[in-house]
Amino acid sequence: MGKFCEVCHKGVVSGNSVSHSNHKTRRTWAPNTQRVRVNVNGTPTRMYVCTRCLRSGKVERV
């Protein structure tokens, strides 16, 4: 389940991959999630957190 941020609930989105000839096939975009140790109520826990949440300081790393 590494394609889901447990802080901001950002997940996989889908859409079309469009070629030069305008041929469309389905594709997905996944967030850049990292498995990091964070403080949750004073205890270290491993969570999948997107890099946007890590950079903005929404979680406190251990």
N, C-alpha and C positions, 0 to 999 in steps of 0.2 A: 504494500500500500504506500509506496514511496512517491506517488504522483498526486499527493494531497497535502496541503499545508494545514497542520493541526492548530495553528494560531488564527489565521485569517480565513480559513476554509476555502482557499483558492484551489481549484482543481483543474482537471483536464477539460479543454473546450475543443469543439470539433468544427470543421468547415470543409471547404473545397480546396483542393490543389488544382490550380488552373494552368494548363500548359499553353504554349505559344499558339497552338491551333484551337484554343478555347475549349479543350476537352477537360471535363471536370471529374475528379475522383475524390473520394472522401479521405480526409486526413485529420490528425489530432495535434494539438499543441499542449504540451505538459509544462507546468511551472518548474522552475529550477529549485528543487527541494533538496535539503541536506539533512542527514541524520545527526543531530547534535545533542549534547547533554545540556539541559537547561534547568534552572531552579523553578520548581513548582511547589509553592507553599513551603519553601525551605528545604525540600528534598530534591536531589538531582535525579532527573528523569530523562530518558532518551525520547526525542520527538522528531518527527519530520517537519522541518520549518523551511519556508521559502526564503530565498536570499533577500528579498525585499523586507521581510520582517526582521531578519538578522541585522541588516544594515540600518534600519530605522530605529532599532533599539526596542522593539516590542517585546522581546524576550531577554532574560538575563542568563548568559552562559555561565557554566560552572567552571 
